[in-house]
Amino acid sequence: MRKTFNDRLEEINQDVILMGNLVQEALYNAVKAFTEMDTDLAQKVIDGDEEINQRDMMIEEKCVILQAGFQPVARDLRYLHSVSIIIKNLERIGDLTVNISKIVRKLVREERKHPDKEVIDLYNEMGNIVKTELNKAIESFKNKDIKLALKLRKLDDMVNEIHKMLLKKLFSYRKDEKDIEFVTNIVLASRYLERIGDQSVNIAERVMYFLSGDYKVLYDSE
């Protein structure tokens, strides 16, 4: 029975990694779609979200069945409980990439361009760090690497600082009614990216929890 349990546990592990890979691709494409105003790429992100949602439900069901059938304890129980939360973080990141992609379609449809190169550069820089956050979060899960998971909070501080710089830049523009709507969409795209960074940190914190068994890692902001 133990071998069967371990086999099923590994199957879930691989499912989460695959779901993570799909979300990584969605993030990469969403950032590129925004910086290049590429509606085809934006549509690819939107169309791909259904598979992410399906995998979320599939993995959650497997976790429930495994817990009901084997009644795991200690680290195995923490792991399954954490997986159930991690896949929700991943699903939420997928939703946020869709939100960014929908903004791309809206701006292109309205024939609005980015305000200036500085805004694009800041967004791209922010996107690169957020992609690194997500990559490290998934890698820390895959390799059960608590030291790597610990590094995400510093990266997230960098994302927050760039987000503030971007907002300051956007709010300095001359504002008529069309400008306000346009700037609001850019602000939202930046906010969605910042939230993806937060979700990535949440994944890393769950990795730290199931590896250490210490609930304080979920609430320690230091």
N, C-alpha and C positions, 0 to 999 in steps of 0.2 A: 504493500500500500504506500509506503514512504517513497518508493521509486516513482510510482504513478503520480503522487503529489508533486514531487520535484520536477517531473516532466511537464506537468501542467503549469507549474510556476514559471518554468523557463519559457514555455509557450507564450504566457502572458507578458513576460519580460520582452520577448522579441516583438510581440504585437505593439507594445508601448514604443519601442525604438522605431518601428516602422511608421507609426503614427507621428512620432516626433520628426522623422525625416520629411513626411508630407507637409507638416507645419513649417519646417525650415524652408522648404521650397516655396511655400505660399508667401512667407515673409520676404524672402529674397525677391520674388517677382513683384510683390506689392510695392516695395521700396523702389525698385527699378522702374515700375510703371509710373509711380508718382514723379520721380525725378526726370523722367523722359516723356511724361504725358502720353504713355503708350496704352491705348484703350484695348488692344488685342491682348496684351499681357494682363491688364486689369480684369478682363473677362475670363481669362484662364484661371485666375485666382478665385473669382466668384463661382465659376463652374466646378472647381475642384473642392469646394467646401463641403459638398454633400458626402464625399468619401471620408473626409475627416470626421464628420458627424456620425457616420455609420460605424466607423472604427471605435469611436467613443462609446457608443451603445454596446457594441460587441464585447469590448474589453470589460466594461462594467458588468455585463451579464456573466462573463467567465469568472470574475472575481467573486460575485455572489454565489455562484454554483460551487466554487472551490471552497469558500468559507462554510457553506452549508454542509457539504459532503465530508469535509475533513476536520473542521473545527480547529484550525491552526491556533497556535499561541506564540507569545513572545515576538521575536523578530519577524517570523513569517506572517503573523497577524498584522504587525505594524506595516510590513511591506505591502500587503494586499490593501489595507486601509489607505495607505499613502498613494498607491497606484490609482485608486478610485478618485482621489483628489487631483493627482497629477494629470490624468486624462481630461479632467474638467478645465484645468489651466491650459492645456494644449488646445482643447476645443474653443476656449475663449480667445486664445491667440488667433486661431483660424478665423473666428468672427471679426476680430479687429482688422485682420488683413483684408477681409471683404469690405469692411467700412472704408478703409483707405482706397481700395480699388473703385468703390462706388463714387468717391469724391473725384477720382481721376476722370471717370466717365462724365460726371456732371460738369467739371471745369472745361473739358474738351468740347462737350456739347454746347456750352455757352461761349466757346471761343475765348476763354480767359487763359492768360499765360501766367507763369510765375512772376512775382513782383521784380525780382532781380537775382543775379547770380549768387549773392551772399546768402539769400534765403535757401536756395537750392543746395549750396555747399554745406550749410548748417544742417539741413535736413538729411543730406547724404551722410554727413559725419555721425549724426545721431543714429541713423539707420544702420551704419556699419557697427557701431558699438552694441546696439540692440541685437543685431544678428550674432555678434560674438557672445552676448549674454545667453541667448537661446541655445547656441551651439554648446557652450560650456555646461549649461543646465542639463541638456540631453546627454552629453558626454559623462557628466558626473553620475547620472542615473545608470548609464550603460556600464560604466567601469566601477560603480559603487565607490566613488572617490569623494570622500568628505572634504578633503583639502581643496579640491577644485570647486566644490559647491560653495565653500566659504568665500571664494574670491568674487562672487557675483555682486555682493553689496557695494563694493568699491566701484565696479563698473556702472552700477545703477546710479551712483552719485554723479558720475560723469554725464550720464544721460539726462538727469534732472537739471544739471547746470546748462547744458546745451539747449534744453527745452526752454529754460528761462531766457536765455540769450535770443532764441528765435522769437519768443513772444514779445520781448522788448523791441526787437527789430520790426515786427509786424505792426505793433501798436503805434509805431512812429509815423506810419504812412498817413498821407492826406486821406480824409474819409468822406466820400459822398455815399449815397445809399448803395450803389453797386459795389463800391470798395469795401463797405462794411460786410456785405454778404460774402464777397470773395475772401477777405481776410479771415472771416469766421471759418470758412472751409479749410483754409491752410492751417489755422489754429487747431481745428478738429483733427486733421491728419497728423499733426505733431503730437497732439494729446493721445491719439490712438497708439502711436509708436511708443510713447512714454509708458502707456499702460502695458504694452507687450513686454517692456523691460521689467515692469513690476510682476507680471505673471511668470516670467522666467525666474525671477528671484524666489517666487513662491514655490516653484518646482524644486529649486536647489535647497530650499529650507525643508521641504518634505523629504528630500534625499538625506539631508543631515539628520532628520528625526528618525527615519526608519533604520538608519545605520547606528545611531548613538542611543536611541531610546530616550533621549532627553527632550521633553516638551518645551523647555525654555528656548530652544533654538528657533521656535516658531514665533516667539514674541520679543526676542532680544534684538533691538534696533541698532545695537553698537556694532 
